[in-house]
Amino acid sequence: MLLSLAIPLLACVTLTQNVVLTRVSLWGARPELLLLVVLMWSVVRGVDEGVLWAFLGGLMMELFSGGPLGAITLALVVASFLSGRVLRVDLGSPVAGVMLSTLLAVSSYHLVLLLVLAWTGYPVDWLDALFRVAWPSVLLNAVLAPFVYRLMRWLERRTRRERFTL
């Protein structure tokens, strides 16, 4: 996909997540739209473009973050790599495969974030962070993943001839 299309799309997704979706919470779970977009793009378009999107989107998210510089970017790149390369699970049903891949990739995203926070000296209450923040978000995002997957499949079909170019 052309970067001239990817950058504005990722900027809109980042702004939507940080302005609108910060107010959305279901039992502590928050939808992570940028993460879902990056993961699903890795699934439909491949790990190369997915990791590039993760890097660009991560840099945009860092502008809104109060944490250590690069933590979100690293976590997005790891999750995108897993989603695009390792976790392309075929369970016969695209929805089941997408949901399982999302469960594992979003879990890795949160674990990487928590490890970076702990490593850089931020206090991390592991039980609270895992059970009250990470796991509810993992479950919510797994439920939302098939909807984002359909949107990314549509976008992939519309841009199929425009393989990655600068």
N, C-alpha and C positions, 0 to 999 in steps of 0.2 A: 504494500500500500504506500502511496505517496506520503512522505512526511508532512507535506503541506495539508494533508487531510487528517493525519494521525494527531498532530500536535494540537490543533483546535478542538478535536474530539476529546482528547485526554484532558485538555484544559477545562472544557465544559463539564466533563464527568467529575473532575477534581473539585471544581467550584460547587457543583450540585451536592457532592458528598460533604463538603466542609461548610456550606451555608444552609442547605435545606435538610439534609439527612442527619445532621448532628442533633436535631430535635426529636428524631424518631428513635424510640427504644421500646423493645418488647421484652420484658422481664430481664433487663440488663443487656440484651442482644441488640447490636446495631448493624444495619445493612452496610456493607463495605462495597460500594458500587465500583470504585476504581479497581479493587482487587478482583471482583467478579469479571469485569470487562477484560482485564489483563489475562486472567486464567482462561476465559472462554476464547479469547483471541489466540492464545497458545494452542488450544485444542483444535480450532478450526483452521488456523493459518500456519501453524508450526512453531517450533520452539525459537527459531531465529527471530521472527517478527515479534513473538510474544515476549521474549526477554528484552528486546529493544523497547517495546511499549512499557514493560515493567520499569525499565530504567528511566525513561522519560516521565512516566506517570509518578514514579517515586520521587524524582527531583521536584516535580510540581507539588506533591504532597508535603515535602520537606519545608516548603514555604509556610505551611500552616502548623507545623509540628513544633512542640516545645522540647522534644527529646533530642538525643544525640544525632548529629548530622550524619546521614547515610543509613540510619537504622531502617527506616521505612523502605528505602530503595533496595537495600540488601534483602530484606524480607520479601519484597515483591519479586525480585529477580529469582530468588530461591524457589518461591512458590510457583512462579511462571515456568521455570525450568522443569520442576516436578510435574506440573500439569501438562506441559507440552511434550515431554519426553518419556518420563517414567510412568506417569499415572494415566496414560491414555488407555483406560480399562474398557474392554469390550465385554459387556454382560448380556449382549443380545438386545438390550433396550438402550437407546441413546440417553434417555432420561436417567436410568439407573446408573449408567456409566458416568455421566456428568455429575450426578449427585455424589457418588462415591469418590470420584476424583476431587471434587470440591471439598468434601469432608477432610480428605488427607492433605490437600494443598493449603487450605485455610488453617488447618491445625499447624502445619509447618510454618506458615506465615507468623502466627501468633507465638510459636515457640522461638523462632529466630528473633522476633522483636523483644521478647522477654529475656532471652539470653544476652542480647546486645545491651539492654537496659541494665541488667545485673553486672555485666562485664565492665560497663562504663561508670559504675558506682551509684546508679539509681537504686533506691530501696525497692525490692520486689517481694511482695507477699505472694508466694507461689500458689498457695491453695486458693486464696481469694482471686488472684488473677486468672487462674485456670478455670475454676468452677463458677465464678460469678461474672466473668467477662469473656474469656476466650471460648469456652465450650458453648455457651448460649449463642454467641456470634457465629461459631462454626455451624451450628444446626440451622440458624436462620439463613445464613448465606447458602447452605446446601439446598434449602427449599427454594430460594430465589434463583439459583444457578440455571435451572432449565429455561427460565424466561429470558435471562441474559444470553444464554446459549442460542436461543432462537433469533434474537436480535443480531448477534455476532455472525451467525450463519447467513442471515439475510445480507449483512454488510459484506461478508466475504464473497458471496455470489455477485454482488453489485460491483465489487472491485477486483474480481478474479484476474482480469487481464493486466491489472496494474501491480504486478509483483513488486516487491520492495525496491524502490529507487530513490535516490536523493534528489 
